[in-house]
Every structure is written in C-alpha cells, then in structure tokens.
Amino acid sequence: MICAKKILFLLVICFAPIFCYAEDLETQCAKVADTGDGCSNLESAECKALLEKCANYYDQQSAQIAQDLTKTTQQKNTLQDQINKLKGKIQGLEAEIKKGNIMVKDLNGQITDVQLSISQTSDQIKNAQSELAEILRLVYESDKKPPSIIIFENSLSEFFSNLAYLDQLNEKVTVVLDNTKSLKSYLSAQQEKMNKNVDQLQKTIALQKLQKSENEKNQKQQSTYLKMTEEQYQQQLKDKQEAEKRSAKVKSMLFQMVGVSKVPTFGEALEVAKSAANLVPIRPAFLLAIISQESAIGRNVGQCILTNKDTGDGKRISNNAPVIRVMKPTRDVGPFIQITTALGRDPYNTPVSCWIPDYVKGQPYGWGGAMGPAQFIASTWNSIAGRLKDLLGTTADPWGVKDSFTAAALYLSDLGASKQTSTAESSAASRYYGGSSSYARSVMNRANCIQTFIDNGTMSTTCENLIF
C-alpha cells in the first residue's frame, strides 16, 4: 500500500509539469494572440522564444483540426450515401406498395365478377333443376295413368312423340345441370384462389409498409446524425480558422521582431526572408533571390525621382539630368502620390527606378517608377495593399525592408511560387518581371546559390560575385 502511494506520487510529480506546461502555453498563446500587446512584459529573447512556440502550437493545432475535418468530411459523405440509399429504398417500396394496391384493386374487381358469375350460374342451376323437376313430374303423372287411358286421350303417335320429347328434354336438362354445377365448382375454386392471392398480397403490402416505416425512421436518424456531423464540421472549420488567424497574428508579431537595418546585410535579409516565408508559403531562397535581382537586397531602390505628374517625366538623383517615362501618368502617378502622401513621404523627392531605354519600331516602350527593395510599381502595390495590411497588422511601406519582402512573397505566391517547384518558381519569376526568361534564369541561379548557403552554410566564389 505504501509502495502504491509512492508510485502514484512519483507519477503526479512526473506528469503534472507536462500538463501544466501545455495549459500554460495555451493560455499564454491565447493571451498573446488575442490581446494584441504581444509579450511586452518579457525580454526580447524570451518574447521571441514564446512567439515561436505559439506559432508552432497553432500550426500543430491547425494541422490536427485539418485531419479531424478530413475524418468528419468522410463521415458526412458516408452518412449522405446511407441517406441516399434509404431514400432509394423508400421510393422503391412506395412504388411496390402502389403496384400492390393496384393489383389488390384489380383482384377485388375480378372477385366481384366471379361472384356475379357464380350467382348467375346458381340461378341457371336452379332453373335447370326446376325444368328437371317439371319433367319428372310429367313423367311421374304419365306413369300413374293406365296405358288404355293414355291411348284414348291422345293418338298413339302423339303418345310416343311425347315420351321421346320428355326423354330428350330430360337428357338435355341433365347435361345443363352437370355443366353448370362444374362451372360453379370452377368459379368457386377461382374465387378461393383469388381470395388467397388478395390475402397474400395484403400481407406483402403490410410488410412493405412496415419496411418503409423502418427505412423512414432510419433515414430520419441518419439525417439527425448528418446534422450533428455538419455542426461538428462547422465547429471544426471555425476552430481551424481561429487557429490559423492566431497563428498569422503571432507570426506577424514574430516578424516585426526581426531586427534589420535600413539597408540589410545578407544575414539580416535572409532572416527577413525566412520570417516572411512563415507568413506566406514561399521558399525563402527564392524570395531573397528576387529581392537580390531587383534591388541588390535593398542597396539600389531607385536612381530617379518624379518631377511632372502629368507627363510622368523626372530626373536622375545623382546629377539632376532629365529622364523621360519615369512613371506612367495614367496608371501609376495617382497611386504613387497617394501611397507616399499617406506614409508622410514627399512624392517628388522619393526614389524610384528610372526608365530603362527600350524602343519598339522606333517608339519608346515601358516605364520606370518601381518602388523599394521589391521594386513594385504603385498600381500593383495597391492591388495587394489590403491583404498585406491584414497580414502585417499595419499599413505597409514599399520602402520598408520587411514590408517589401512580405509584399513580394504574397505577390509571387499569387503567381504560383507557393508550389515551390523549379517550374512554378521560374514561371513566377518571369511574370514578376513582366515576362522574361533571361530574368527567370538569373533569379533561379541566385536562388540555387542562396539555398546552398542555407543548407550547407557555404557559398562559392561564383555565387558570392552573383549575390554581392
């Protein structure tokens, strides 16, 4: 008894902290995700560790709920199949019952006809019996008279004729009487047979009605289960959405904690890319390769500024030389002014990309005006600004390192890079630039270099020259 108590005590000591930790983590994560104040009462390192645990906790919770949703969906499909089968059975039984009722009605009609025939045959038998009785009476009376009187009353020929007639009539009535008796016997047998058929058919209909009632009862029960399962499914779906929402919020807080300078180092940029990949399903090496290709990881965010909103012309920052086609007036100037003004920037003193001289059939083609490390044009930025704000929790800045990385991840994901295959990423890179296979090849080369560094911690001289 003492040993048992000691074992129980040790089990409590061993397992209690685990339960308490799980409960504490759930409570802490809920507080972090729901209150919005993060973990301001903790040191930066402790806060980051907690946020990472919470992000992992909600991801696991979401994954588990996703498995439950799959099981519940299977249950729903199974129940729906059973309900459909029961509906089919009920419809089949209804058809059989209707058919049986029609047959009963038809048999009852036939029985009525047979009964009428039996009645008519009985009348025929009675008539035949009356005729036979009359014949017998006449014969009897004739037998009682002496022959001398019969001869004197009628001529001898008439006497013999009457005798012959009476014999024929007697024979005829006997035949009719035998035939009608046989017919009556046959009809009575048919009536008995049909009565048995009606009785059996009515029993079958009663059984079918009972089966229909049982199926309807089962269908109602299955429908109740389906309703309960649907409610369970909707609750699981709600729980999954809540877990994903909390996960996204925690990851956003974690992302905001990533330290980065105005022009990030490669190491800082890699951490930002990894954090952005926690928010958007994209390969960090590919994302950083895009940023490297676009702006040398933030070192070159634009060499021109806008000077004329009507024409879209501008000038080069380094020497004030005029530059045409810095920004497309009908597409990007208005959004650009709105974006910069909202962020407290001067639209006429904010760096953007210059026009890369390009001519088609002697006419200038294309525009500059790309903003920040990810080099978004203003109209494209505005197309994802709302989703970006939901993801980050604040209005994003195209010139902000973390914001631009996240925007690029979101946009590239929309272009198919979330599949994280070479083909999908190459296609997304090409479309990111407006359709260029040479651009895509350069991006994929950079991505391979960065991935090698992530996997092995080393980078070849060729890759260093390409990235840096």
DOPA-319455 format. One record per residue (C-alpha): x, y, z; residue in three letters. Coordinates in steps of 0.02 Angstrom, whole numbers, padded with zeros to 5 digits, always signed. Layout:
<nodes>
XYZALA
...
</nodes>
This chain:
<nodes>
+00000+00000+00000MET
+00144+00118+00041ILE
+00232+00072-00121CYS
+00074+00109-00220ALA
+00060+00281-00141LYS
+00242+00318-00182LYS
+00219+00266-00363ILE
+00063+00374-00376LEU
+00158+00520-00301PHE
+00301+00498-00424LEU
+00180+00490-00570LEU
+00098+00652-00514VAL
+00270+00734-00496ILE
+00324+00673-00669CYS
+00168+00711-00768PHE
+00096+00864-00683ALA
+00226+00985-00755PRO
+00187+00924-00931ILE
+00002+00957-00909PHE
+00034+01123-00827CYS
+00155+01174-00965TYR
+00030+01130-01101ALA
-00106+01225-01013GLU
+00008+01373-00979ASP
+00067+01378-01160LEU
-00112+01376-01224GLU
-00160+01515-01103THR
-00006+01618-01142GLN
-00027+01597-01330CYS
-00210+01644-01321ALA
-00164+01799-01222LYS
-00027+01844-01345VAL
-00139+01818-01496ALA
-00299+01895-01428ASP
-00242+02044-01327THR
-00127+02115-01459GLY
+00004+02175-01335ASP
+00117+02028-01377GLY
+00235+01990-01236CYS
+00293+02163-01188SER
+00324+02106-01009ASN
+00461+01987-01066LEU
+00638+02013-01127GLU
+00659+02016-01316SER
+00739+01843-01323ALA
+00606+01768-01209GLU
+00468+01851-01308CYS
+00537+01786-01472LYS
+00551+01609-01399ALA
+00371+01617-01338LEU
+00308+01681-01505LEU
+00399+01540-01596GLU
+00321+01412-01478LYS
+00149+01489-01503CYS
+00167+01491-01692ALA
+00216+01308-01688ASN
+00075+01269-01565TYR
-00058+01348-01677TYR
+00015+01267-01834ASP
+00004+01096-01750GLN
-00172+01134-01689GLN
-00224+01187-01864SER
-00146+01030-01939ALA
-00236+00918-01812GLN
-00402+01004-01846ILE
-00371+00982-02033ALA
-00356+00794-02003GLN
-00516+00798-01900ASP
-00602+00893-02040LEU
-00550+00758-02163THR
-00623+00623-02050LYS
-00782+00723-02022THR
-00799+00751-02210THR
-00785+00563-02236GLN
-00918+00535-02103GLN
-01030+00663-02189LYS
-01007+00577-02356ASN
-01042+00406-02280THR
-01200+00468-02193LEU
-01258+00556-02351GLN
-01231+00396-02450ASP
-01333+00298-02323GLN
-01472+00428-02329ILE
-01473+00422-02520ASN
-01483+00231-02515LYS
-01626+00238-02390LEU
-01715+00365-02500LYS
-01696+00245-02645GLY
-01765+00100-02543LYS
-01912+00205-02482ILE
-01953+00261-02659GLN
-01941+00080-02718GLY
-02056+00021-02577LEU
-02180+00160-02615GLU
-02185+00103-02796ALA
-02209-00079-02741GLU
-02348-00031-02620ILE
-02437+00069-02756LYS
-02418-00077-02875LYS
-02483-00198-02743GLY
-02633-00088-02705ASN
-02675-00082-02890ILE
-02662-00272-02901MET
-02774-00292-02748VAL
-02900-00174-02826LYS
-02893-00273-02989ASP
-02911-00440-02899LEU
-03057-00374-02797ASN
-03138-00322-02961GLY
-03109-00495-03033GLN
-03179-00575-02874ILE
-03335-00467-02891THR
-03354-00525-03072ASP
-03330-00708-03021VAL
-03456-00688-02881GLN
-03580-00619-03008LEU
-03544-00765-03123SER
-03568-00887-02978ILE
-03734-00804-02938SER
-03789-00814-03120GLN
-03732-00996-03129THR
-03828-01035-02970SER
-03983-00960-03049ASP
-03953-01067-03204GLN
-03937-01220-03093ILE
-04099-01176-03005LYS
-04188-01151-03172ASN
-04120-01316-03237ALA
-04172-01401-03078GLN
-04349-01327-03097SER
-04359-01388-03276GLU
-04298-01559-03224LEU
-04425-01563-03082ALA
-04562-01520-03206GLU
-04506-01658-03322ILE
-04500-01781-03179LEU
-04674-01727-03126ARG
-04743-01753-03302LEU
-04658-01921-03314VAL
-04724-01967-03144TYR
-04901-01920-03192GLU
-04887-02015-03355SER
-04825-02167-03262ASP
-04979-02163-03148LYS
-05103-02173-03296LYS
-05152-02339-03370PRO
-05097-02366-03549PRO
-05278-02381-03611SER
-05319-02208-03546ILE
-05160-02132-03619ILE
-05203-02210-03789ILE
-05382-02149-03784PHE
-05332-01972-03729GLU
-05210-01950-03871ASN
-05167-02036-04029SER
-05037-02171-04017LEU
-04911-02068-04117SER
-04931-01918-04004GLU
-04905-02030-03855PHE
-04741-02095-03918PHE
-04689-01921-03975SER
-04717-01853-03800ASN
-04619-01992-03724LEU
-04474-01960-03843ALA
-04481-01773-03810TYR
-04482-01800-03622LEU
-04331-01914-03635ASP
-04234-01787-03740GLN
-04281-01644-03625LEU
-04231-01746-03475ASN
-04063-01786-03554GLU
-04034-01603-03603LYS
-04078-01535-03431VAL
-03964-01665-03352THR
-03817-01608-03462VAL
-03851-01423-03424VAL
-03865-01463-03242LEU
-03699-01557-03243ASP
-03612-01417-03341ASN
-03674-01277-03229THR
-03625-01375-03075LYS
-03450-01395-03148SER
-03444-01209-03191LEU
-03498-01162-03017LYS
-03367-01277-02943SER
-03232-01199-03056TYR
-03287-01021-03014LEU
-03290-01059-02829SER
-03113-01128-02842ALA
-03058-00971-02937GLN
-03137-00860-02804GLN
-03049-00956-02667GLU
-02883-00942-02761LYS
-02904-00755-02788MET
-02954-00731-02606ASN
-02792-00817-02557LYS
-02696-00705-02679ASN
-02777-00549-02606VAL
-02737-00608-02431ASP
-02554-00642-02477GLN
-02540-00477-02571LEU
-02612-00381-02425GLN
-02486-00465-02309LYS
-02346-00416-02429THR
-02409-00236-02434ILE
-02417-00232-02244ALA
-02237-00295-02237LEU
-02182-00165-02365GLN
-02266-00028-02265LYS
-02175-00089-02110LEU
-02010-00089-02205GLN
-02047+00085-02271LYS
-02084+00145-02095SER
-01920+00070-02032GLU
-01822+00149-02175ASN
-01903+00317-02145GLU
-01858+00301-01962LYS
-01678+00257-02009ASN
-01671+00399-02134GLN
-01730+00521-02002LYS
-01600+00454-01881GLN
-01462+00465-02013GLN
-01517+00643-02055SER
-01504+00686-01871THR
-01328+00613-01866TYR
-01285+00708-02026LEU
-01347+00869-01948LYS
-01243+00836-01792MET
-01092+00794-01901THR
-01119+00952-02003GLU
-01123+01054-01843GLU
-00964+00966-01788GLN
-00886+01003-01958TYR
-00933+01187-01950GLN
-00863+01199-01773GLN
-00701+01115-01827GLN
-00691+01232-01975LEU
-00718+01380-01860LYS
-00584+01314-01741ASP
-00463+01290-01885LYS
-00494+01466-01948GLN
-00468+01533-01773GLU
-00305+01435-01754ALA
-00245+01500-01923GLU
-00295+01676-01877LYS
-00200+01666-01712ARG
-00052+01585-01799SER
-00046+01725-01928ALA
-00055+01856-01791LYS
+00083+01775-01688VAL
+00192+01756-01843LYS
+00161+01939-01885SER
+00220+01988-01710MET
+00369+01873-01730LEU
+00405+01950-01899PHE
+00402+02126-01827GLN
+00536+02072-01701MET
+00660+02031-01838VAL
+00798+02159-01824GLY
+00852+02238-01987VAL
+00948+02393-02038SER
+00888+02514-02172LYS
+00998+02425-02299VAL
+01005+02247-02231PRO
+01156+02135-02231THR
+01141+01967-02318PHE
+01116+01882-02150GLY
+00981+02006-02098GLU
+00895+01990-02267ALA
+00898+01801-02254LEU
+00814+01807-02083GLU
+00682+01926-02152VAL
+00652+01807-02299ALA
+00633+01660-02180LYS
+00511+01758-02071SER
+00411+01814-02223ALA
+00402+01632-02277ALA
+00316+01594-02111ASN
+00180+01716-02161LEU
+00166+01664-02344VAL
+00203+01488-02412PRO
+00357+01526-02516ILE
+00537+01465-02519ARG
+00650+01591-02429PRO
+00795+01565-02550ALA
+00683+01604-02699PHE
+00610+01759-02615LEU
+00782+01826-02571LEU
+00841+01789-02749ALA
+00702+01901-02816ILE
+00749+02042-02697ILE
+00933+02018-02743SER
+00891+02028-02928GLN
+00777+02178-02908GLU
+00875+02292-02792SER
+01035+02205-02738ALA
+00947+02169-02572ILE
+00893+02348-02545GLY
+01055+02433-02597ARG
+00978+02505-02755ASN
+00795+02555-02734VAL
+00794+02685-02872GLY
+00900+02820-02955GLN
+00763+02938-03012CYS
+00626+03049-02941ILE
+00463+03107-03016LEU
+00454+03290-03069THR
+00300+03303-03181ASN
+00141+03211-03132LYS
+00056+03249-03298ASP
+00191+03179-03412THR
+00272+03058-03290GLY
+00443+03131-03326ASP
+00575+03151-03191GLY
+00760+03170-03162LYS
+00910+03071-03108ARG
+00954+03096-02924ILE
+01143+03094-02949SER
+01155+03236-03075ASN
+00978+03307-03097ASN
+00980+03255-03279ALA
+00805+03248-03351PRO
+00735+03074-03381VAL
+00578+03034-03478ILE
+00449+02900-03437ARG
+00495+02888-03253VAL
+00315+02842-03212MET
+00159+02804-03316LYS
+00039+02950-03283PRO
-00124+02858-03320THR
-00081+02705-03217ARG
+00044+02742-03078ASP
+00064+02928-03041VAL
-00101+02946-02946GLY
-00074+02788-02839PRO
+00108+02838-02810PHE
+00060+03009-02742ILE
-00075+02930-02632GLN
+00047+02799-02562ILE
+00188+02921-02525THR
+00072+03052-02451THR
-00010+02925-02335ALA
+00164+02874-02273LEU
+00220+03054-02247GLY
+00341+03048-02393ARG
+00369+03183-02523ASP
+00311+03109-02689PRO
+00430+03222-02783TYR
+00580+03176-02678ASN
+00559+02988-02658THR
+00675+02874-02758PRO
+00601+02760-02891VAL
+00676+02663-03035SER
+00721+02755-03194CYS
+00657+02707-03366TRP
+00766+02576-03449ILE
+00777+02640-03628PRO
+00685+02519-03741ASP
+00612+02550-03913TYR
+00490+02451-04020VAL
+00482+02502-04203LYS
+00566+02665-04157GLY
+00443+02707-04017GLN
+00490+02711-03832PRO
+00422+02563-03735TYR
+00396+02533-03550GLY
+00407+02642-03394TRP
+00505+02660-03234GLY
+00430+02704-03065GLY
+00464+02543-02966ALA
+00471+02569-02777MET
+00577+02498-02636GLY
+00680+02338-02617PRO
+00549+02231-02705ALA
+00526+02359-02846GLN
+00337+02366-02854PHE
+00252+02491-02967ILE
+00119+02590-02875ALA
-00035+02513-02958SER
+00025+02334-02922THR
+00066+02380-02741TRP
-00110+02447-02717ASN
-00183+02285-02786SER
-00113+02188-02636ILE
-00104+02328-02505ALA
-00265+02274-02417GLY
-00211+02092-02399ARG
-00038+02149-02346LEU
-00113+02255-02207LYS
-00217+02109-02146ASP
-00060+02001-02145LEU
+00054+02125-02055LEU
-00075+02214-01948GLY
-00016+02387-02007THR
-00011+02489-02167THR
+00140+02426-02264ALA
+00280+02535-02332ASP
+00352+02489-02504PRO
+00521+02556-02446TRP
+00518+02459-02283GLY
+00629+02304-02291VAL
+00511+02184-02202LYS
+00356+02255-02285ASP
+00429+02243-02460SER
+00491+02065-02431PHE
+00317+02013-02372THR
+00234+02101-02519ALA
+00349+02011-02641ALA
+00312+01844-02556ALA
+00125+01874-02567LEU
+00132+01927-02750TYR
+00248+01785-02800LEU
+00134+01662-02710SER
-00011+01729-02814ASP
+00095+01696-02969LEU
+00114+01513-02920GLY
+00278+01511-02823ALA
+00190+01436-02672SER
+00203+01267-02760LYS
+00390+01280-02726GLN
+00441+01184-02882THR
+00576+01242-03005SER
+00449+01258-03145THR
+00325+01357-03039ALA
+00458+01472-02968GLU
+00536+01504-03139SER
+00366+01548-03211SER
+00327+01662-03063ALA
+00495+01750-03081ALA
+00466+01779-03266SER
+00292+01851-03235ARG
+00357+01957-03091TYR
+00464+02050-03217TYR
+00329+02055-03350GLY
+00381+01900-03447GLY
+00568+01870-03466SER
+00653+01701-03475SER
+00827+01777-03451SER
+00767+01864-03292TYR
+00695+01699-03229ALA
+00858+01607-03263ARG
+00957+01737-03167SER
+00837+01726-03019VAL
+00845+01536-03014MET
+01036+01540-03017ASN
+01034+01659-02869ARG
+00906+01550-02780ALA
+01017+01397-02800ASN
+01163+01492-02726CYS
+01060+01551-02577ILE
+00984+01379-02549GLN
+01158+01302-02545THR
+01208+01429-02414PHE
+01052+01390-02310ILE
+01085+01202-02322ASP
+01275+01199-02301ASN
+01325+01370-02233GLY
+01445+01398-02378THR
+01441+01492-02543MET
+01553+01476-02694SER
+01652+01623-02763THR
+01540+01624-02917THR
+01387+01639-02805CYS
+01467+01773-02698GLU
+01502+01876-02854ASN
+01323+01848-02912LEU
+01240+01893-02747ILE
+01356+02027-02681PHE
</nodes>
